[in-house]
Amino acid sequence: MKLKNLVSKRYKETPADCQIASQALMMRGGYIKPVGNGIYTLFPVTKRITSKIEKIIREEMNRIDGQELLFPVAMPATLWQESGRFESVGSELLRFKDRSGADMVLGMTHEEASVHFVRDVADSYTQYPFMIYQIQTKFRDEPRCRGGLIRVREFTMKDAYSFHTSQEDLERYYAICYEAYNRIFARAGVKEVVAVASDSGMMGGKVSHEYMLLTPVGEDTIVLCHECDYRANMEAAPCIVTNEAGETAALASVSTPSVKSIEELCAFLNVRADHTCKAVVYQENLTDRYVVAFLRGDLDINETKLRNYLKAEIHPAEITAGSPLCAGFIGPVGISSDVRVVFDASLKGINALVCGANQPDTHMTGLNIARDIGEVEYVDVAKAYDGGICPVCGKPAIYTSRGIEVGNIFQLGTKYTESMGMTYVDQDGSLKNPVMGCYGIGVGRLAASVCEAHRDEYGPIWPISIAPWHVHLCSMRADNEEVAAVSQRIYDELTAKGVEVLWDDRPVSAGVMFADADLFGVPVRVIVSPKGLKNGTIEISTRDKSMQERKPVEEAVEFVYNFVVDELAKLECRL
């Protein structure tokens, strides 16, 4: 490809409203063009990158016996009504009516479509197990689009669905997919991706993992351990604490005028935050019933854990004048029976807590939950924190990092096959529901995440396995006959060997040519110049500056070819 013929445009200045570096570079470099909120056109250079990601994904899915198909984007609502998700999923699911008035949806995921497809096909145990997958456009009416392709509304995703006759067989195949995903991200050149235990969310199921690219700009918080290999998403990480029981004291009321926050309370009564009882208030979406979660004052609530425990969607409470709660002074003693109360495990074993008294400007000291309230159910609804106890090795070595989710895998069980009436005849003649797993990778998000992880201030540094081209050929003074002739020969010979070359023979300055080359981020750069040719050499370097060589003109093609082949082989790819 000659650069002068490429449909693209690059900019010196960063467009407004870019939130992270990768978004800025992809906008400046002519990779993406906004069409609407969270909707982008991909330039040809980006399509080359995503096509290579898709090729790696296909190779690894086929390697574990996946069968590729293609589901529709638009589906009748009846499929989602069968699973129950037409009503349970929020406004992220785009619902519409067709011209006949029938309810329709745009697919944000395809569990329902996969069950619909195979339930009339796989009706005997002899046909199991199997896995089907697609690489398909999806639409999620995301309210918080950000970071270019990191979080969008329309996106391309690989989603796979496996079907099994037992949980044991699902677990066997789940482990195979787990390793396949590790290979996909390694081959894409992002060693920064790690697998973490996660919350299943609306997908359902009890076991799930997310693949996170660790980066400070990630919107997910990852919990890790300094002492062992424990990794989990904050939403799924247990919060384990050790409490100092302390001395028992009588329950007493104390005046605390205008003291409403934990920080103000600790300063006013000279107590530590870990000996206070914090109240966090929500309301259930369907009923507006108040939910009060009590936890140790130095910890934060984990809303996902709370939702999972309640089995209900919630929102931050609006405490009105007629409500049964006293804002800023809420405590567990004497709280209204109309309120649903949850006790976090962090409160267990503390003999004397400070808490709200459910009266204006009043707190209570000496709260002993076992004595003053009685037997309660303690559950884990707090966020893990730096210095917390690891659930695997038991050491106080927990720390947090940030990450971008680039893939996920779930053990779904029979959530969808049961609700949608999919059965097969088992070996003993009985009808059973197949057990499912699902496995997803966001293609565009992965491309943007790689850009975020592999870049400098001048542009992306694409891994050679997914780079738009292998070699960027720069002809300095292309109007020079010798430069033009040597460049043409290098281009023709490398192309004939299967090496992908972007050739810049435009009549532009060296500064413009190299600035554009940086924005393209092609791994290998070959510079043909009058000065070099005068010495009989070609300059060859890498975008990441790890290699810079001057090779005789007659050796340049073979050197570049061998270098590209070797670099691809390191990522288990080939020309």
NORVEN-V864194 format. One line per field, one symbol per residue. phi: phi as a letter, one per 20 degrees, with the letter a starting at -180 (. if undefined). A space follows every 10 residues. Layout:
phi->???
This chain:
phi->.egfeffabc cfefffmfec ffffffffem eccfdafmcc eefgffffff ffffffffff fffdmfdebb effecffgff ffenefeeff ffeedbdefe nffccefeac fffffgfefe dedcgfedeb cdbbcbfccc ffecfammef ccedbdbecc cdcbebffff fffgfffgff fgfgffffnd fffcecfbef lffnndcbcd ddefbfefed eddccfdbef bbfgfdffdd cddefmffcf fbecfcgmed efffffffdl ceffdddedd dccfffdmff cdddbffedd fdffffgfff lbfcbgfdee fefeddgnce bfemfgffde dcdfffefne fbddbfdmcg lbccdmfdgf eedofceece cdffbgnfef feemefcfbd bdbdfdabcc eemdgefffd meccefgene ecefddccbc beffffgfff ffecacferf cfgffcffce cdedefmfff gfgfffffff ffffffenee cddddfecff ffffffffff mffdddddcg ffffemcdec bdfemebbcd dggfdfffff gfffffffff dlcbf
